[in-house]
Amino acid sequence: MKKIQITKKAAAQAAVAGGAAAIIILLGVSQKTAIGQTYQRVSVNGNAIGCVSERVDMDYVIKEARRELSNETGERISCEIDWNAESSRELFSGLLSEDELKEAVKGILREEGAQGKTRVYTVAIEEYRANFTSLTDVETFLNKVKAPLDGENAYEAIIYASDSHISGILNAELAKSGTESEITQDEAAGEDDAAKEAAGDISVNGGIAGVSAEFSGAGEEAFVAADGVLAGATAELSDAMAYAFANPKDNGYENGILGMEFIESVEVFENYVDADRISDIDTQVAEVTKEKESNKIYVVEPGDCLSVIAMDHDTTVSSIVALNGFENSDVMIRDGQELIIAVPEPDLKIRLTVGEVYEEDYTADPVIMENDSWYTTKEVVHQEGTTGHRERNDVVVYENGVETNRTLLHENIMVESQAAVIERGTIIPPTYIKPISGGRYTSGFGRRWGRMHKGVDWACPVGTTVYASCGGTVIQASYNGGYGNNVVIQHPDGRMTRYAHNSKLLVHVGQHVEQGEPIALSGNTGRSTGPHVHFEIYINGSAVDPLKYISY
């Protein structure tokens, strides 16, 4: 009887546990409660909202909240929304559904719009922000930025929608004067409800390409068409250049401003801010065009040194040294090395394309006769070239006042240049490397102790591997007086190299060796003051300084 009672009790406990487990599983499956899975703890504009499943796409929820609130209020909801979602994993945390999260976001946006703040248009250029009371002020601000480069006022700022109005983000660009913005002040301020309802809150003015676009029910397709119109306008310059190249005798020169654009992306959106955060136009023009230091990556090119890099980029050697953690300005830099440099740049830069016409002396490109039996270092001039004179029309691109590209569009030859005729070798000459790995440099090329030291020395332990500095044929491998055990190699370019004072030779006369192949073990034989490798290079029978020819 007792045994049966225990069984019933256990069964009851099991039933309770099973029921609890089922409830927990049901809660987890319904995504109403976290039962151990990872979820997101969400905040919007600094306001904690709650927790949601990690499967919820926050970008989509924010976008939908904008769209729904815009439809409910009849106003464009495009204020900047800063959201954060941190991963968390705590048992039995309540989870919001996607709809509940969306309603919470809409509530925050409603509250911020009703807190007595001023409705403005925020200009965003990467990290830069400025707030203006109207789109007209935004256009005035941008037009003043470009004014110093456009004395004839050939270009002006326009504001347009580059994507579906749901995002609420507008863009600003420079276009030829006479082009009208897609977004009018009335539409942006929500004063023309009928137009918004018919055109999806955006109307496009056909002035962009002289073509009107009807937007009734057009939705996103209309915006795609608008982008195509803008692309077609910018293609005019490309077509003009193609025609000029195809018709080189056409004297229809391109001169003056051919194109003007902002280099950075300029976005505009409606926002709500305190009245004291509204920007003054002239103050912001000065701010956005003021050069500020920003760190850039520069790749070292052949012939570069720190002073040249600093001068070319309007910075200082001490700044480069500090940014890259160098000990001093004497540091060695190599081709292809990446350096951090501080470059003074404004927040908003302008790319200007202009046509320039001028006269110049010129030299025609030489006629090259290739000789496959010569090295590239050898060339013979068979006919000297002459200098000519021409008028030329270039298309030049300037970025922030610095020339970045120049293309010859037209030319009128006044005095023709006769091309030089040059015979030049095609074979790449051999290269030379340091003959040992490591070692301590102890003596250089030149006079030493009253006599000529014909090579360079590296101290190293006996038995260090000595490598062929360049490929060639061994012409000596034996003991040779003061050189001790030495190897001499004849190279394809006629040069010779010597490796002296070795303890052991690994090659023999007549053997062909490749660059970097072991040829000996270092030692202290012959006239030597200690274990080291003595290395010489001979050109036309005369010893030269090896350090001028080897690459480490």
NURODREN-236224 format. One record per residue (C-alpha): residue in one letter; y, z, x. Coordinates in steps of 0.05 Angstrom, whole numbers, plus 5000, padded with zeros to 4 digits. Example, Ala and Ser with C-alpha at 12.3 -4.5 7.8 and 13.67 -1.06 7.14 Angstrom:
REM residues 2
+------+------+------+------+
: resn :   py :   pz :   px :
+------+------+------+------+
:    a : 4910 : 5156 : 5246 :
:    s : 4979 : 5143 : 5273 :
+------+------+------+------+
//
This chain:
REM residues 552
+------+------+------+------+
: resn :   py :   pz :   px :
+------+------+------+------+
:    m : 5000 : 5000 : 5000 :
:    k : 5047 : 5018 : 5057 :
:    k : 5031 : 4953 : 5091 :
:    i : 5051 : 4914 : 5028 :
:    q : 5118 : 4951 : 5024 :
:    i : 5134 : 4934 : 5097 :
:    t : 5118 : 4861 : 5083 :
:    k : 5165 : 4860 : 5023 :
:    k : 5221 : 4892 : 5063 :
:    a : 5213 : 4842 : 5119 :
:    a : 5212 : 4786 : 5069 :
:    a : 5277 : 4812 : 5038 :
:    q : 5310 : 4817 : 5106 :
:    a : 5287 : 4747 : 5123 :
:    a : 5314 : 4721 : 5057 :
:    v : 5382 : 4753 : 5070 :
:    a : 5383 : 4726 : 5141 :
:    g : 5363 : 4658 : 5117 :
:    g : 5416 : 4658 : 5064 :
:    a : 5469 : 4679 : 5114 :
:    a : 5446 : 4624 : 5161 :
:    a : 5449 : 4574 : 5106 :
:    i : 5520 : 4596 : 5088 :
:    i : 5541 : 4591 : 5161 :
:    i : 5509 : 4522 : 5168 :
:    l : 5543 : 4500 : 5103 :
:    l : 5610 : 4524 : 5128 :
:    g : 5601 : 4487 : 5193 :
:    v : 5579 : 4423 : 5160 :
:    s : 5638 : 4426 : 5112 :
:    q : 5685 : 4435 : 5172 :
:    k : 5718 : 4494 : 5135 :
:    t : 5699 : 4546 : 5187 :
:    a : 5683 : 4544 : 5261 :
:    i : 5614 : 4570 : 5275 :
:    g : 5615 : 4561 : 5350 :
:    q : 5635 : 4488 : 5358 :
:    t : 5698 : 4468 : 5396 :
:    y : 5760 : 4457 : 5353 :
:    q : 5834 : 4444 : 5362 :
:    r : 5889 : 4496 : 5354 :
:    v : 5950 : 4454 : 5333 :
:    s : 6025 : 4465 : 5336 :
:    v : 6080 : 4416 : 5316 :
:    n : 6152 : 4421 : 5343 :
:    g : 6135 : 4491 : 5368 :
:    n : 6108 : 4514 : 5301 :
:    a : 6036 : 4538 : 5299 :
:    i : 6000 : 4504 : 5242 :
:    g : 5927 : 4525 : 5249 :
:    c : 5860 : 4499 : 5271 :
:    v : 5826 : 4433 : 5257 :
:    s : 5762 : 4399 : 5277 :
:    e : 5762 : 4366 : 5345 :
:    r : 5745 : 4301 : 5309 :
:    v : 5814 : 4299 : 5276 :
:    d : 5859 : 4245 : 5306 :
:    m : 5927 : 4278 : 5313 :
:    d : 5965 : 4214 : 5327 :
:    y : 5939 : 4184 : 5262 :
:    v : 5956 : 4248 : 5222 :
:    i : 6028 : 4248 : 5249 :
:    k : 6036 : 4175 : 5233 :
:    e : 6009 : 4183 : 5162 :
:    a : 6053 : 4245 : 5151 :
:    r : 6114 : 4203 : 5170 :
:    r : 6093 : 4147 : 5123 :
:    e : 6079 : 4191 : 5063 :
:    l : 6143 : 4232 : 5071 :
:    s : 6183 : 4168 : 5079 :
:    n : 6154 : 4142 : 5014 :
:    e : 6167 : 4208 : 4979 :
:    t : 6240 : 4216 : 5002 :
:    g : 6260 : 4142 : 5006 :
:    e : 6285 : 4155 : 5077 :
:    r : 6260 : 4133 : 5144 :
:    i : 6225 : 4191 : 5178 :
:    s : 6229 : 4176 : 5252 :
:    c : 6251 : 4240 : 5285 :
:    e : 6217 : 4259 : 5350 :
:    i : 6153 : 4299 : 5337 :
:    d : 6125 : 4341 : 5393 :
:    w : 6054 : 4364 : 5379 :
:    n : 6004 : 4402 : 5419 :
:    a : 5929 : 4413 : 5409 :
:    e : 5892 : 4463 : 5451 :
:    s : 5816 : 4467 : 5452 :
:    s : 5787 : 4533 : 5427 :
:    r : 5719 : 4560 : 5410 :
:    e : 5718 : 4624 : 5368 :
:    l : 5668 : 4642 : 5314 :
:    f : 5690 : 4640 : 5241 :
:    s : 5759 : 4611 : 5251 :
:    g : 5784 : 4577 : 5189 :
:    l : 5793 : 4502 : 5197 :
:    l : 5844 : 4460 : 5160 :
:    s : 5823 : 4394 : 5130 :
:    e : 5858 : 4331 : 5151 :
:    d : 5897 : 4329 : 5085 :
:    e : 5918 : 4402 : 5093 :
:    l : 5941 : 4388 : 5164 :
:    k : 5981 : 4328 : 5140 :
:    e : 6016 : 4370 : 5087 :
:    a : 6033 : 4423 : 5138 :
:    v : 6065 : 4370 : 5183 :
:    k : 6105 : 4343 : 5125 :
:    g : 6128 : 4413 : 5108 :
:    i : 6155 : 4423 : 5179 :
:    l : 6191 : 4356 : 5176 :
:    r : 6222 : 4373 : 5108 :
:    e : 6245 : 4441 : 5133 :
:    e : 6276 : 4413 : 5196 :
:    g : 6313 : 4360 : 5156 :
:    a : 6341 : 4414 : 5109 :
:    q : 6365 : 4464 : 5160 :
:    g : 6437 : 4440 : 5160 :
:    k : 6427 : 4397 : 5222 :
:    t : 6464 : 4331 : 5232 :
:    r : 6427 : 4266 : 5223 :
:    v : 6434 : 4224 : 5287 :
:    y : 6404 : 4165 : 5323 :
:    t : 6371 : 4186 : 5388 :
:    v : 6368 : 4137 : 5446 :
:    a : 6306 : 4149 : 5489 :
:    i : 6298 : 4117 : 5558 :
:    e : 6238 : 4149 : 5591 :
:    e : 6261 : 4222 : 5600 :
:    y : 6334 : 4208 : 5582 :
:    r : 6360 : 4226 : 5512 :
:    a : 6428 : 4217 : 5479 :
:    n : 6447 : 4228 : 5406 :
:    f : 6497 : 4185 : 5367 :
:    t : 6521 : 4190 : 5295 :
:    s : 6509 : 4116 : 5278 :
:    l : 6474 : 4053 : 5300 :
:    t : 6542 : 4023 : 5312 :
:    d : 6555 : 4078 : 5364 :
:    v : 6487 : 4063 : 5396 :
:    e : 6506 : 3989 : 5402 :
:    t : 6575 : 4008 : 5430 :
:    f : 6542 : 4054 : 5481 :
:    l : 6493 : 4000 : 5505 :
:    n : 6547 : 3946 : 5506 :
:    k : 6590 : 3990 : 5551 :
:    v : 6531 : 3999 : 5598 :
:    k : 6524 : 3923 : 5608 :
:    a : 6599 : 3907 : 5606 :
:    p : 6612 : 3910 : 5682 :
:    l : 6561 : 3854 : 5692 :
:    d : 6583 : 3811 : 5634 :
:    g : 6657 : 3796 : 5640 :
:    e : 6652 : 3739 : 5590 :
:    n : 6616 : 3782 : 5539 :
:    a : 6560 : 3731 : 5534 :
:    y : 6509 : 3783 : 5515 :
:    e : 6507 : 3842 : 5467 :
:    a : 6460 : 3897 : 5446 :
:    i : 6416 : 3887 : 5385 :
:    i : 6371 : 3936 : 5350 :
:    y : 6305 : 3913 : 5318 :
:    a : 6237 : 3937 : 5295 :
:    s : 6182 : 3914 : 5342 :
:    d : 6124 : 3942 : 5301 :
:    s : 6108 : 3968 : 5232 :
:    h : 6164 : 4010 : 5203 :
:    i : 6114 : 4066 : 5192 :
:    s : 6124 : 4088 : 5264 :
:    g : 6199 : 4094 : 5252 :
:    i : 6215 : 4074 : 5323 :
:    l : 6267 : 4019 : 5334 :
:    n : 6280 : 3981 : 5399 :
:    a : 6345 : 3958 : 5431 :
:    e : 6352 : 3897 : 5475 :
:    l : 6406 : 3850 : 5501 :
:    a : 6413 : 3782 : 5467 :
:    k : 6463 : 3725 : 5469 :
:    s : 6527 : 3742 : 5432 :
:    g : 6524 : 3723 : 5359 :
:    t : 6453 : 3749 : 5350 :
:    e : 6451 : 3801 : 5296 :
:    s : 6411 : 3865 : 5295 :
:    e : 6352 : 3867 : 5248 :
:    i : 6371 : 3937 : 5226 :
:    t : 6437 : 3944 : 5189 :
:    q : 6474 : 4010 : 5182 :
:    d : 6463 : 4014 : 5107 :
:    e : 6388 : 4002 : 5114 :
:    a : 6381 : 4053 : 5169 :
:    a : 6420 : 4105 : 5128 :
:    g : 6377 : 4093 : 5067 :
:    e : 6435 : 4069 : 5023 :
:    d : 6401 : 4006 : 4999 :
:    d : 6339 : 4031 : 4963 :
:    a : 6324 : 3966 : 4929 :
:    a : 6324 : 3928 : 4995 :
:    k : 6279 : 3981 : 5026 :
:    e : 6230 : 3978 : 4969 :
:    a : 6226 : 3902 : 4973 :
:    a : 6226 : 3896 : 5049 :
:    g : 6185 : 3956 : 5069 :
:    d : 6247 : 3995 : 5095 :
:    i : 6265 : 3940 : 5145 :
:    s : 6303 : 3874 : 5137 :
:    v : 6305 : 3821 : 5190 :
:    n : 6368 : 3780 : 5201 :
:    g : 6353 : 3707 : 5217 :
:    g : 6409 : 3705 : 5269 :
:    i : 6359 : 3720 : 5323 :
:    a : 6336 : 3649 : 5324 :
:    g : 6378 : 3617 : 5270 :
:    v : 6319 : 3625 : 5223 :
:    s : 6317 : 3672 : 5164 :
:    a : 6254 : 3710 : 5148 :
:    e : 6236 : 3734 : 5078 :
:    f : 6201 : 3801 : 5081 :
:    s : 6181 : 3813 : 5008 :
:    g : 6112 : 3843 : 5015 :
:    a : 6107 : 3814 : 5085 :
:    g : 6091 : 3881 : 5117 :
:    e : 6068 : 3881 : 5189 :
:    e : 6061 : 3804 : 5191 :
:    a : 6136 : 3799 : 5185 :
:    f : 6146 : 3842 : 5246 :
:    v : 6097 : 3801 : 5285 :
:    a : 6139 : 3740 : 5266 :
:    a : 6202 : 3775 : 5289 :
:    d : 6171 : 3788 : 5357 :
:    g : 6152 : 3715 : 5361 :
:    v : 6225 : 3695 : 5348 :
:    l : 6248 : 3740 : 5404 :
:    a : 6195 : 3712 : 5450 :
:    g : 6218 : 3641 : 5433 :
:    a : 6289 : 3658 : 5450 :
:    t : 6270 : 3684 : 5519 :
:    a : 6228 : 3622 : 5532 :
:    e : 6290 : 3577 : 5531 :
:    l : 6306 : 3594 : 5604 :
:    s : 6235 : 3579 : 5625 :
:    d : 6238 : 3511 : 5590 :
:    a : 6304 : 3495 : 5624 :
:    m : 6275 : 3510 : 5693 :
:    a : 6213 : 3468 : 5679 :
:    y : 6256 : 3409 : 5659 :
:    a : 6299 : 3417 : 5722 :
:    f : 6238 : 3415 : 5768 :
:    a : 6210 : 3354 : 5731 :
:    n : 6278 : 3318 : 5736 :
:    p : 6305 : 3335 : 5806 :
:    k : 6360 : 3281 : 5803 :
:    d : 6390 : 3308 : 5739 :
:    n : 6457 : 3339 : 5757 :
:    g : 6458 : 3385 : 5696 :
:    y : 6466 : 3447 : 5740 :
:    e : 6454 : 3515 : 5711 :
:    n : 6512 : 3561 : 5727 :
:    g : 6536 : 3630 : 5706 :
:    i : 6495 : 3682 : 5668 :
:    l : 6429 : 3654 : 5644 :
:    g : 6395 : 3718 : 5622 :
:    m : 6408 : 3792 : 5616 :
:    e : 6359 : 3847 : 5597 :
:    f : 6347 : 3922 : 5603 :
:    i : 6292 : 3936 : 5654 :
:    e : 6271 : 4001 : 5620 :
:    s : 6247 : 4005 : 5548 :
:    v : 6303 : 4029 : 5503 :
:    e : 6279 : 4063 : 5438 :
:    v : 6321 : 4088 : 5381 :
:    f : 6299 : 4136 : 5326 :
:    e : 6331 : 4179 : 5272 :
:    n : 6333 : 4253 : 5287 :
:    y : 6363 : 4319 : 5264 :
:    v : 6402 : 4359 : 5315 :
:    d : 6455 : 4413 : 5318 :
:    a : 6525 : 4385 : 5315 :
:    d : 6541 : 4407 : 5387 :
:    r : 6485 : 4361 : 5412 :
:    i : 6520 : 4297 : 5390 :
:    s : 6537 : 4255 : 5451 :
:    d : 6604 : 4226 : 5472 :
:    i : 6596 : 4151 : 5485 :
:    d : 6636 : 4146 : 5549 :
:    t : 6605 : 4209 : 5578 :
:    q : 6535 : 4181 : 5566 :
:    v : 6553 : 4113 : 5595 :
:    a : 6572 : 4148 : 5660 :
:    e : 6509 : 4191 : 5657 :
:    v : 6459 : 4135 : 5644 :
:    t : 6489 : 4090 : 5698 :
:    k : 6496 : 4145 : 5750 :
:    e : 6447 : 4139 : 5808 :
:    k : 6398 : 4196 : 5813 :
:    e : 6345 : 4206 : 5865 :
:    s : 6274 : 4193 : 5842 :
:    n : 6211 : 4191 : 5885 :
:    k : 6178 : 4123 : 5895 :
:    i : 6118 : 4099 : 5936 :
:    y : 6135 : 4050 : 5993 :
:    v : 6080 : 4012 : 6030 :
:    v : 6096 : 4004 : 6104 :
:    e : 6102 : 3932 : 6127 :
:    p : 6095 : 3902 : 6197 :
:    g : 6155 : 3919 : 6241 :
:    d : 6177 : 3978 : 6198 :
:    c : 6203 : 4043 : 6227 :
:    l : 6232 : 4103 : 6191 :
:    s : 6304 : 4085 : 6206 :
:    v : 6296 : 4014 : 6179 :
:    i : 6261 : 4040 : 6116 :
:    a : 6315 : 4092 : 6105 :
:    m : 6371 : 4040 : 6113 :
:    d : 6338 : 3989 : 6067 :
:    h : 6328 : 4041 : 6011 :
:    d : 6395 : 4078 : 6018 :
:    t : 6362 : 4143 : 6039 :
:    t : 6357 : 4184 : 6103 :
:    v : 6303 : 4192 : 6156 :
:    s : 6305 : 4267 : 6147 :
:    s : 6291 : 4258 : 6073 :
:    i : 6230 : 4214 : 6087 :
:    v : 6205 : 4264 : 6139 :
:    a : 6211 : 4322 : 6090 :
:    l : 6180 : 4286 : 6030 :
:    n : 6119 : 4265 : 6070 :
:    g : 6108 : 4330 : 6108 :
:    f : 6119 : 4298 : 6177 :
:    e : 6133 : 4345 : 6236 :
:    n : 6191 : 4303 : 6262 :
:    s : 6222 : 4233 : 6260 :
:    d : 6180 : 4210 : 6320 :
:    v : 6117 : 4205 : 6277 :
:    m : 6078 : 4140 : 6283 :
:    i : 6071 : 4099 : 6219 :
:    r : 6022 : 4042 : 6208 :
:    d : 6020 : 3979 : 6167 :
:    g : 5996 : 3992 : 6096 :
:    q : 6011 : 4066 : 6099 :
:    e : 6041 : 4094 : 6035 :
:    l : 6105 : 4135 : 6042 :
:    i : 6143 : 4176 : 5990 :
:    i : 6216 : 4158 : 5991 :
:    a : 6273 : 4183 : 5948 :
:    v : 6309 : 4123 : 5917 :
:    p : 6376 : 4131 : 5882 :
:    e : 6369 : 4096 : 5814 :
:    p : 6403 : 4102 : 5746 :
:    d : 6366 : 4118 : 5682 :
:    l : 6380 : 4049 : 5653 :
:    k : 6380 : 3987 : 5698 :
:    i : 6397 : 3915 : 5680 :
:    r : 6361 : 3853 : 5703 :
:    l : 6411 : 3796 : 5709 :
:    t : 6391 : 3723 : 5717 :
:    v : 6447 : 3677 : 5741 :
:    g : 6456 : 3605 : 5763 :
:    e : 6491 : 3597 : 5830 :
:    v : 6518 : 3531 : 5860 :
:    y : 6537 : 3527 : 5933 :
:    e : 6533 : 3483 : 5996 :
:    e : 6493 : 3499 : 6058 :
:    d : 6464 : 3470 : 6122 :
:    y : 6388 : 3466 : 6118 :
:    t : 6328 : 3447 : 6160 :
:    a : 6270 : 3409 : 6130 :
:    d : 6201 : 3441 : 6135 :
:    p : 6166 : 3417 : 6199 :
:    v : 6107 : 3370 : 6199 :
:    i : 6048 : 3409 : 6228 :
:    m : 5993 : 3373 : 6266 :
:    e : 5932 : 3419 : 6269 :
:    n : 5892 : 3422 : 6334 :
:    d : 5824 : 3454 : 6324 :
:    s : 5813 : 3464 : 6399 :
:    w : 5876 : 3506 : 6410 :
:    y : 5891 : 3579 : 6393 :
:    t : 5944 : 3592 : 6341 :
:    t : 5989 : 3620 : 6396 :
:    k : 5995 : 3550 : 6426 :
:    e : 6041 : 3496 : 6399 :
:    v : 6076 : 3434 : 6425 :
:    v : 6139 : 3403 : 6394 :
:    h : 6131 : 3328 : 6393 :
:    q : 6196 : 3314 : 6356 :
:    e : 6256 : 3359 : 6347 :
:    g : 6283 : 3368 : 6277 :
:    t : 6355 : 3356 : 6256 :
:    t : 6401 : 3398 : 6212 :
:    g : 6421 : 3370 : 6144 :
:    h : 6472 : 3389 : 6092 :
:    r : 6462 : 3397 : 6017 :
:    e : 6490 : 3425 : 5952 :
:    r : 6440 : 3470 : 5917 :
:    n : 6434 : 3504 : 5850 :
:    d : 6393 : 3568 : 5851 :
:    v : 6369 : 3614 : 5796 :
:    v : 6377 : 3685 : 5823 :
:    v : 6350 : 3749 : 5793 :
:    y : 6386 : 3814 : 5807 :
:    e : 6359 : 3883 : 5788 :
:    n : 6412 : 3937 : 5787 :
:    g : 6455 : 3892 : 5832 :
:    v : 6400 : 3879 : 5883 :
:    e : 6372 : 3809 : 5891 :
:    t : 6298 : 3807 : 5877 :
:    n : 6284 : 3733 : 5870 :
:    r : 6317 : 3666 : 5886 :
:    t : 6290 : 3598 : 5863 :
:    l : 6318 : 3530 : 5881 :
:    l : 6331 : 3494 : 5815 :
:    h : 6370 : 3431 : 5836 :
:    e : 6393 : 3402 : 5902 :
:    n : 6438 : 3344 : 5922 :
:    i : 6425 : 3320 : 5994 :
:    m : 6490 : 3301 : 6029 :
:    v : 6462 : 3294 : 6100 :
:    e : 6386 : 3290 : 6105 :
:    s : 6349 : 3335 : 6153 :
:    q : 6296 : 3302 : 6196 :
:    a : 6233 : 3344 : 6200 :
:    a : 6207 : 3368 : 6267 :
:    v : 6136 : 3347 : 6286 :
:    i : 6095 : 3404 : 6316 :
:    e : 6023 : 3407 : 6341 :
:    r : 5994 : 3476 : 6332 :
:    g : 5926 : 3508 : 6345 :
:    t : 5882 : 3534 : 6289 :
:    i : 5835 : 3581 : 6327 :
:    i : 5852 : 3655 : 6318 :
:    p : 5856 : 3686 : 6388 :
:    p : 5811 : 3744 : 6407 :
:    t : 5833 : 3815 : 6397 :
:    y : 5825 : 3875 : 6444 :
:    i : 5806 : 3946 : 6426 :
:    k : 5805 : 4012 : 6464 :
:    p : 5740 : 4013 : 6504 :
:    i : 5721 : 4085 : 6488 :
:    s : 5724 : 4131 : 6428 :
:    g : 5769 : 4190 : 6442 :
:    g : 5784 : 4209 : 6514 :
:    r : 5849 : 4238 : 6543 :
:    y : 5900 : 4188 : 6568 :
:    t : 5915 : 4208 : 6640 :
:    s : 5946 : 4150 : 6677 :
:    g : 5983 : 4086 : 6658 :
:    f : 5995 : 4017 : 6687 :
:    g : 6043 : 4012 : 6746 :
:    r : 6057 : 4041 : 6815 :
:    r : 6022 : 4107 : 6829 :
:    w : 6020 : 4145 : 6895 :
:    g : 6054 : 4087 : 6931 :
:    r : 6005 : 4034 : 6908 :
:    m : 5994 : 3992 : 6846 :
:    h : 5951 : 4021 : 6791 :
:    k : 5926 : 3958 : 6755 :
:    g : 5899 : 3990 : 6692 :
:    v : 5898 : 4053 : 6649 :
:    d : 5854 : 4114 : 6652 :
:    w : 5823 : 4159 : 6600 :
:    a : 5789 : 4224 : 6622 :
:    c : 5723 : 4236 : 6587 :
:    p : 5656 : 4270 : 6599 :
:    v : 5604 : 4234 : 6642 :
:    g : 5558 : 4192 : 6597 :
:    t : 5612 : 4173 : 6545 :
:    t : 5595 : 4104 : 6516 :
:    v : 5640 : 4048 : 6541 :
:    y : 5648 : 3989 : 6494 :
:    a : 5668 : 3916 : 6505 :
:    s : 5742 : 3911 : 6488 :
:    c : 5732 : 3838 : 6467 :
:    g : 5673 : 3791 : 6461 :
:    g : 5655 : 3748 : 6520 :
:    t : 5608 : 3735 : 6579 :
:    v : 5592 : 3787 : 6633 :
:    i : 5611 : 3758 : 6701 :
:    q : 5602 : 3822 : 6742 :
:    a : 5558 : 3883 : 6732 :
:    s : 5549 : 3920 : 6798 :
:    y : 5577 : 3971 : 6847 :
:    n : 5644 : 3947 : 6873 :
:    g : 5677 : 3992 : 6926 :
:    g : 5732 : 4035 : 6898 :
:    y : 5716 : 4013 : 6827 :
:    g : 5646 : 4043 : 6833 :
:    n : 5597 : 4017 : 6781 :
:    n : 5640 : 3966 : 6744 :
:    v : 5633 : 3912 : 6690 :
:    v : 5677 : 3850 : 6686 :
:    i : 5677 : 3806 : 6623 :
:    q : 5705 : 3736 : 6617 :
:    h : 5735 : 3722 : 6547 :
:    p : 5742 : 3657 : 6508 :
:    d : 5818 : 3657 : 6516 :
:    g : 5812 : 3658 : 6592 :
:    r : 5828 : 3731 : 6599 :
:    m : 5784 : 3782 : 6636 :
:    t : 5773 : 3856 : 6627 :
:    r : 5746 : 3907 : 6677 :
:    y : 5711 : 3975 : 6662 :
:    a : 5704 : 4018 : 6724 :
:    h : 5675 : 4084 : 6753 :
:    n : 5614 : 4082 : 6706 :
:    s : 5552 : 4125 : 6716 :
:    k : 5506 : 4073 : 6687 :
:    l : 5511 : 3998 : 6669 :
:    l : 5479 : 3973 : 6605 :
:    v : 5490 : 3897 : 6614 :
:    h : 5476 : 3843 : 6665 :
:    v : 5512 : 3782 : 6692 :
:    g : 5509 : 3722 : 6645 :
:    q : 5498 : 3765 : 6583 :
:    h : 5542 : 3751 : 6522 :
:    v : 5570 : 3813 : 6489 :
:    e : 5607 : 3823 : 6423 :
:    q : 5669 : 3864 : 6414 :
:    g : 5650 : 3938 : 6407 :
:    e : 5581 : 3929 : 6439 :
:    p : 5560 : 3984 : 6489 :
:    i : 5564 : 3959 : 6560 :
:    a : 5563 : 4022 : 6603 :
:    l : 5564 : 4098 : 6606 :
:    s : 5626 : 4130 : 6637 :
:    g : 5622 : 4167 : 6703 :
:    n : 5657 : 4186 : 6768 :
:    t : 5633 : 4133 : 6818 :
:    g : 5676 : 4098 : 6870 :
:    r : 5746 : 4123 : 6887 :
:    s : 5755 : 4172 : 6830 :
:    t : 5787 : 4241 : 6823 :
:    g : 5744 : 4260 : 6763 :
:    p : 5702 : 4232 : 6706 :
:    h : 5741 : 4178 : 6670 :
:    v : 5743 : 4105 : 6648 :
:    h : 5789 : 4057 : 6685 :
:    f : 5806 : 3995 : 6643 :
:    e : 5842 : 3931 : 6664 :
:    i : 5863 : 3865 : 6630 :
:    y : 5877 : 3802 : 6670 :
:    i : 5916 : 3742 : 6644 :
:    n : 5919 : 3680 : 6687 :
:    g : 5890 : 3721 : 6744 :
:    s : 5943 : 3775 : 6742 :
:    a : 5934 : 3846 : 6717 :
:    v : 5977 : 3865 : 6657 :
:    d : 5990 : 3931 : 6620 :
:    p : 5928 : 3939 : 6574 :
:    l : 5966 : 3982 : 6525 :
:    k : 6008 : 3921 : 6505 :
:    y : 5945 : 3884 : 6483 :
:    i : 5896 : 3934 : 6454 :
:    s : 5895 : 3958 : 6383 :
:    y : 5869 : 4029 : 6369 :
+------+------+------+------+
//
